[in-house]
Amino acid sequence: MGSKDGTHTILVFSIPPAGHWAPQKQLVAFAKVLVPAGSQQRVGINIHVCKFLSVVDRSGVRRIPIGVHNLHIGNVKHSISLQAATLGVIKS
């Protein structure tokens, strides 16, 4: 908390689960926030999994790696786990 108004840019990076993915780390979201003097600001950032946590494999196919993805915001790390689900049978 400072004595002057200021802006801060929040960068969110993603590191996919271990594997042969490229890139190893990518920017998935950002927000620019005005913080009034002497205050703190809570910021919500939406991350679309299909668009921003997917990677392109060696064949050029976009895939969502299953497993633990690490999201880095400054010095803070959040881990999220993506798992596959079996879909039920569709009856017509």
Summary of the structure (lengths in Angstrom):
residues: 92
radius of gyration: 17.7
end to end distance: 60.1
largest distance: 65.3
contacts: 184
relative contact order: 0.25
helix: 4%
strand: 42%
